[in-house]
Amino acid sequence: MSYEYVWIEERRKRPIATIAIVAINVAVYLYTSYQNFFAQTTDEWINALSYVPVLLQTPSQWYRIITSMFTHADIFHIFFNMWFLYFFGSEVEKSLGSLKYLILYFASGLLAIVFHTAFIPIGGGINLVIPALGASGAISGVLGAYLMLYPRRKLSGCYLILIIPLCFTMTASWFLLLWFATQVIYGYLRFGGVAFFAHVGGFVSGIALVYPFARRRETVAEPLYQPFFMEWRHRPGLGRTLKAVLAILLLAVIGGAAYSTLIAPSMSGVYMYTIKVVENGGSVTEDQAFFSPPSDTVPPSTDSPRVVFNSLLWSGMLVNPMYPSNVVVRLQIPEKIIRDPNYGLRIRLSVDGLAMYDSNHILKSFNGSIKTDVINVGYYWLWPVASIGEYKTFSVSINGVDVAGNVGSTIVFPFAGISTLTSILALYISIYKDREIAEEELWFVTPFQI
């Protein structure tokens, strides 16, 4: 049999499931972004379809687990996700078959959400209320499966540095391992804006799930030389060095998941504040903010509520153990100087009103007036420049509620347990079962008929 025949047979296996998933994702993106000229998904659709961990307490919101896997933030988000999915997913689907591939894809996506939720004690409690969206978790599962199936496959890529292309070639195992390492490191460093532990969870799940779906092969090496040099093949699986590095990363994930199981039941709450502000001119503004002790915040998006919220946060009045719990107290603070932590500016602040703190010494309500300097931020070229602006008086009404409740013990704790067991299974498969499922790779081929 000639290699040409083998090559043609492989080309005939169209990745139908991968193409279907890409088409659905693109269709959803076009529908949810056309109002923004396809540049980005509208806020209304993001709020309706994205995954918000705290909403798992409400069964009517469980649909978000699925819809978030088909929702993307902007054109770059979906372009790179779909490019990675088609490139790696096509090969994984050809190896597993469409049905098994779909099961692995969606199971990895679900487990990516489990990992994302399980690592919230490490990433910060504020992540309970921050929307997460995108197919990255499920695609990471495809990458994990690709690592186990094609560890010696050669990959080539180019990065553009200014106007100079930097091109390289490396094996799939090292390329994917370096990517996985960045996700683990960035997740523990708590870099914002990306659900790194969802990527970690998807990748780990792909390693664990591919084993029962992949075709088993004998681990005995085939003869190196064959008649007429038709084909030279090898199936070494993961090398020792790569196994060692992968094991270290997986142990780091196991340690983090185990740590989450320990502290999840005692997680502090996440407080949602509804802030109503009346300025001197009589204009009324209302917005919401989120706060998770000790310092994680999502400030209001509108100006006056943001000024009020930041003033309370920076002055230390959101958390104050000096006042009794669940008792109305008078907050009367004469003019004092506080410091803006972002720009180092010195700001005047005075407060007069009635407040109540809960049993955790966190502000539940406030009604009164706040006087403070407003910070004006402009840009000089690309650099932000801040200055002290007008000294304003705000009439303020603030009400806070703990939206997390007992989510730590009821959701995060079991999810952390699932994440721990999945990571242990992935560690076992990657060390002891890699040679059983790795696809054969051709060293070189001559197209002679035998």
C-alpha positions, 0 to 999 in steps of 0.5 A, spaced: 500 500 500 502 506 498 503 512 503 499 516 497 493 512 499 493 513 506 494 520 505 487 520 501 483 516 506 485 521 511 483 527 507 476 523 506 475 523 513 471 530 514 471 533 521 463 534 521 462 535 528 468 540 529 465 544 523 458 544 526 461 547 532 464 552 529 458 554 525 454 554 531 459 559 535 459 563 529 452 564 528 451 565 535 456 571 535 453 574 528 446 574 532 449 577 538 453 582 535 450 585 529 447 591 533 455 593 534 457 592 527 459 585 529 465 588 533 463 585 539 457 582 543 452 587 546 452 587 554 445 585 554 446 578 551 453 578 555 448 579 561 443 574 559 448 568 556 454 568 560 456 564 566 455 567 573 457 562 578 453 565 584 447 564 579 448 556 580 444 557 586 438 559 582 436 552 578 432 557 572 439 560 571 443 553 569 442 554 562 448 559 562 452 553 563 451 551 556 449 558 553 456 561 555 460 556 551 457 559 545 458 566 547 464 570 545 466 577 547 468 580 541 471 579 534 478 577 536 475 572 541 471 568 537 476 568 531 482 565 535 478 560 539 475 558 532 481 557 529 484 553 535 478 549 535 478 547 527 486 546 527 486 541 533 479 539 533 479 536 526 485 531 528 482 529 534 475 528 531 478 524 526 482 519 531 476 519 536 470 519 531 465 524 531 460 522 537 466 520 542 469 527 540 462 531 541 462 527 548 469 529 550 468 537 547 462 538 551 464 534 557 471 538 557 467 544 557 462 543 563 468 541 567 472 547 565 466 551 568 467 546 574 474 548 575 473 555 574 468 555 580 472 551 584 478 555 584 474 562 586 477 561 593 484 562 590 482 567 584 478 571 589 471 571 591 469 577 586 469 572 581 463 569 583 459 575 580 463 576 574 461 573 568 465 568 564 464 566 557 467 563 551 468 556 548 475 556 551 474 551 556 471 546 551 477 547 546 482 546 552 479 539 553 481 538 545 488 541 546 489 536 552 486 530 548 491 532 542 497 532 547 495 525 548 494 523 541 499 526 537 505 528 542 510 528 537 506 532 531 510 537 529 507 544 529 510 551 526 507 558 527 509 565 527 509 571 531 509 578 529 514 582 533 513 589 530 514 588 523 519 582 523 516 575 523 518 570 528 517 563 526 518 556 529 517 549 529 516 544 535 513 538 537 505 539 539 507 536 546 512 542 548 508 547 545 501 545 548 505 544 555 508 551 555 501 553 553 498 549 559 504 552 564 502 559 562 495 558 564 497 555 571 502 560 572 497 566 570 491 563 574 495 563 581 498 570 579 491 572 579 491 576 572 485 579 571 480 579 565 481 571 563 478 565 566 485 561 566 483 556 571 477 554 566 482 553 561 486 549 566 480 545 567 478 544 560 486 541 559 486 537 565 479 534 563 481 533 556 487 528 558 483 525 563 477 523 558 481 522 552 483 515 554 476 511 555 475 514 547 482 513 544 483 506 540 488 502 544 494 499 541 500 495 543 506 498 546 511 494 543 515 498 538 515 496 531 521 494 527 525 500 525 526 498 518 521 495 513 522 492 506 523 497 501 523 503 506 516 504 505 514 507 512 518 508 518 514 509 524 514 510 532 509 511 537 513 513 543 508 517 547 510 522 552 518 523 553 520 522 560 522 530 561 515 532 558 512 527 563 516 530 569 514 537 567 507 535 566 506 532 573 509 538 576 504 542 573 498 537 575 500 536 582 500 544 582 493 544 580 491 538 585 494 542 590 490 548 589 483 544 588 485 540 595 486 547 598 479 550 595 476 544 598 479 546 605 477 553 605 471 553 601 466 552 607 468 558 610 468 563 604 467 570 605 461 573 602 460 577 596 456 584 597 452 587 592 451 595 593 445 599 590 448 606 590 443 612 589 446 619 589 443 625 588 448 631 587 448 638 588 444 640 582 439 635 583 441 630 578 439 623 581 444 617 579 443 609 581 448 604 579 451 597 583 458 595 585 460 589 588 465 588 594 469 581 596 473 582 602 478 583 603 479 588 597 476 585 591 471 590 587 467 591 581 466 599 582 460 602 579 460 604 571 457 611 572 461 617 575 458 619 581 456 612 584 463 610 583 466 616 586 462 615 592 464 607 592 471 609 592 471 614 597 468 609 602 473 603 600 479 607 600 477 610 607 476 603 610 469 604 611 466 598 608 469 594 613 470 597 620 470 592 626 469 598 631 462 599 630 457 594 633 453 589 628 446 590 626 445 596 630 444 603 626 450 608 628 452 615 626 458 616 622 460 623 623 467 624 620 470 631 619 474 632 613 480 628 613 485 626 607 485 619 604 490 617 598 488 614 591 491 608 591 491 608 583 495 615 582 497 617 589 493 623 589 491 626 596 483 627 597 479 630 602 473 627 604 468 628 610 462 623 611 455 624 615 450 619 616 447 613 619 450 606 617 449 599 619 454 593 619 453 586 619 456 580 623 462 580 619 463 588 620 461 589 613 457 595 611 450 593 610 447 600 609 448 608 609 444 614 608 447 621 609 452 625 605 459 625 603 463 630 601 470 629 597 474 631 591 473 628 584 479 625 580 479 627 573 483 622 569 485 624 562 490 621 557 497 624 554 498 620 548 497 613 551 499 615 558 493 616 563 494 623 567 490 624 573 488 631 577 484 633 583 477 636 580 471 639 584 470 638 591 463 635 591 457 634 596 453 628 594 447 625 598 447 618 598 443 612 599 447 605 599 444 598 601 448 592 601 446 584 600 450 578 601 449 575 594 454 569 595 450 566 601 452 559 602 455 558 595 462 556 598 459 550 602 454 548 597 457 549 590 465 551 591 466 545 595 463 539 591 466 542 585 473 543 588 472 535 590 471 534 583 477 538 580 481 534 585 479 527 582 479 529 575 486 532 576 489 526 579 486 521 574 489 526 568 496 525 572 495 517 572 493 517 565 499 522 563 504 518 566 502 510 565 497 510 559 500 515 554 503 510 550 497 506 549 493 511 546 498 515 542 497 515 535 503 513 530 507 518 527 511 517 520 518 518 520 519 518 513 515 515 507 517 513 500 511 513 495 513 506 492 508 501 491 509 494 495 
